[in-house]
């Protein structure tokens, strides 16, 4: 009888402990204000425009228990009505799914190196494959310069404002979330190089899976 009571008590303690761990994880995700999308939309650089990209951020956040906030994709657009990524993500501060702060405000976001493979977690709190993993998924769609503004000039850097999945035509500026891999230039988290087209295969060839950053604006 005593053995049964001890076993029951032990099981209850274990269950309580597991619930406690789960509760902490859920609380962290509820407080999350930044993540990398765990999956792309499957159409390369065609995200359905800013609206489609924001919807993906909101949907993934909702599934992870952080849908009570308004989420925007960190993406710039070109043309007469161009939009800078830095102007559509709120004021901060931003923390990942583990509660680690990646920036206190917009200026800090673009002047620090707090976004890296260890901190650029997806909405589940998982690390995203980098240059040294297989498959390489370190290219993050941004269409932006290091300061968070749209890429200057008339050459496509946003896959036709995130509506194109054309093979070999157009391109998207991407950043490297692991801050490595570009031997010819910068390895900024938000601006490293352009893709050789907008189709899924074009993105995959240089280390991308159509992933992007999401920020809570409130």
C-alpha positions in Angstrom: 0.0 0.0 0.0 2.8 2.3 1.0 4.6 1.5 -2.3 1.5 2.4 -4.3 1.1 5.7 -2.5 4.7 6.6 -3.2 4.4 5.7 -6.8 1.2 7.8 -7.1 2.8 10.7 -5.5 5.9 10.4 -7.7 3.7 10.3 -10.8 1.8 13.4 -9.7 5.1 15.3 -9.0 6.4 14.4 -12.5 3.1 15.5 -14.1 3.2 18.8 -12.2 6.8 19.3 -13.2 6.1 18.7 -16.9 3.1 21.0 -16.7 5.3 23.6 -15.2 7.9 23.3 -18.0 5.1 23.5 -20.5 3.6 26.5 -18.8 6.9 28.4 -18.9 7.4 27.6 -22.6 3.8 28.7 -23.4 4.3 31.9 -21.4 7.5 32.7 -23.3 5.7 32.2 -26.6 2.8 34.3 -25.5 5.4 37.1 -24.8 7.2 36.5 -28.1 7.4 39.6 -30.3 9.9 38.3 -33.0 10.4 35.2 -34.9 11.6 33.6 -38.2 8.8 31.9 -40.1 9.2 28.1 -39.7 7.9 27.6 -43.3 7.7 29.6 -46.4 4.6 29.9 -48.6 5.9 27.5 -51.2 6.0 30.0 -54.0 9.4 31.4 -53.8 9.4 35.2 -53.8 5.6 35.3 -54.2 4.3 35.9 -50.7 1.0 37.5 -51.8 2.5 40.9 -51.4 2.9 42.5 -47.9 -0.7 41.5 -47.0 0.0 37.8 -47.7 3.3 37.9 -45.8 1.7 39.6 -42.8 -1.1 37.0 -42.9 1.5 34.2 -42.7 3.2 35.9 -39.7 -0.2 36.2 -38.0 -1.2 32.6 -38.7 2.1 31.1 -37.5 2.0 33.3 -34.4 -1.6 32.3 -33.7 -0.7 28.6 -33.9 2.1 29.2 -31.5 -0.1 30.9 -28.9 1.0 34.5 -29.7 -1.9 35.5 -31.9 -3.1 38.2 -29.6 -0.6 40.7 -31.1 -0.6 42.3 -34.6 2.3 40.8 -36.6 4.0 42.3 -39.7 6.7 40.8 -42.0 10.0 42.6 -42.1 9.8 43.4 -45.8 10.4 46.5 -48.0 8.7 47.3 -51.3 9.9 49.3 -54.3 8.3 51.8 -56.6 6.3 55.0 -56.3 4.6 53.9 -53.0 7.7 52.2 -51.6 7.7 50.9 -48.0 10.7 50.5 -45.7 10.7 47.4 -43.6 11.9 49.3 -40.6 8.8 51.5 -40.7 6.3 48.7 -40.4 7.4 46.7 -37.4 6.4 48.9 -34.5 8.7 50.5 -31.9 10.0 47.5 -29.9 11.4 46.1 -27.7 11.4 42.6 -29.3 12.1 39.2 -27.8 12.2 35.8 -29.3 10.3 32.7 -28.2 12.8 32.0 -25.5 12.4 35.5 -24.0 15.8 36.7 -25.3 15.7 40.4 -26.3 17.0 41.0 -29.9 16.5 44.8 -29.9 15.2 47.5 -27.7 14.0 49.7 -30.5 14.3 50.3 -34.3 17.6 52.1 -34.0 19.1 49.3 -31.8 17.8 46.7 -34.2 19.8 48.1 -37.0 22.9 48.9 -35.1 23.5 45.7 -33.1 24.2 42.1 -34.0 21.7 40.5 -31.7 20.0 38.7 -34.5 22.1 35.6 -35.2 21.5 31.9 -35.5 21.2 31.4 -31.8 18.6 34.2 -31.4 16.7 34.1 -34.7 14.4 31.4 -33.6 11.2 30.3 -35.3 7.8 30.7 -33.7 8.2 27.3 -31.9 11.5 28.5 -30.3 13.6 26.3 -32.6 16.8 27.2 -34.4 16.7 27.6 -38.2 19.2 25.8 -40.4 22.2 28.0 -41.2 25.1 27.9 -43.7 26.7 24.9 -41.9 23.5 22.8 -41.8 21.7 20.8 -44.4 19.6 22.0 -46.1 20.9 25.5 -45.8 18.0 27.9 -45.1 19.8 31.0 -43.9 18.6 33.4 -46.6 15.8 35.6 -45.2 13.7 37.6 -47.6 13.8 41.3 -46.8 14.2 43.5 -49.9 16.1 45.9 -47.6 19.4 47.6 -47.1 21.3 47.2 -43.7 19.5 50.3 -42.3 16.1 48.8 -42.9 15.2 50.9 -46.0 14.3 49.6 -49.4 17.1 48.8 -51.8 17.8 51.9 -54.0 17.5 51.9 -57.7 15.1 50.4 -60.3 16.5 46.9 -60.4 14.2 44.4 -58.8 15.1 43.5 -55.2 11.7 42.5 -53.9 10.5 39.9 -56.5 8.0 42.4 -57.9 7.0 43.5 -54.4 6.6 40.0 -53.2 4.3 38.8 -56.0 6.6 37.0 -58.4 7.8 33.4 -58.5 9.5 33.7 -61.9 12.4 31.4 -62.7 15.6 33.4 -63.5 13.9 36.8 -63.6 13.8 39.4 -60.9 15.4 38.9 -57.6 15.1 39.5 -53.9 17.5 41.0 -51.4 18.1 38.6 -48.6 19.9 38.7 -45.2 21.8 35.9 -43.5 20.3 35.1 -40.1 23.5 33.2 -39.2 25.7 36.1 -40.3 28.0 33.9 -42.5 28.3 32.6 -46.0 28.7 35.6 -48.3 32.4 35.6 -49.3 32.0 38.6 -51.6 30.3 41.1 -49.3 28.4 41.7 -46.1 26.7 39.2 -44.0 24.1 41.4 -42.3 21.0 39.7 -40.8 18.8 41.8 -43.2 21.0 42.5 -46.2 23.6 40.2 -47.8 22.9 39.5 -51.5 20.3 39.2 -54.2 18.8 35.9 -55.3 19.2 34.7 -58.9 15.5 34.7 -59.5 12.2 34.4 -57.6 11.2 30.7 -58.1 11.6 28.3 -55.2 14.5 26.6 -57.0 16.3 30.0 -57.4 16.0 30.7 -53.7 17.1 27.2 -52.7 20.2 27.3 -55.0 21.7 30.1 -52.8 20.5 28.9 -49.4 17.0 30.0 -49.0 13.5 28.5 -48.3 11.4 31.6 -48.7 11.6 32.4 -45.0 11.3 35.9 -43.5 11.3 37.7 -40.2 8.1 38.6 -38.3 7.7 41.4 -35.7 4.9 42.2 -33.4 3.9 45.9 -33.9 2.0 46.3 -30.6 
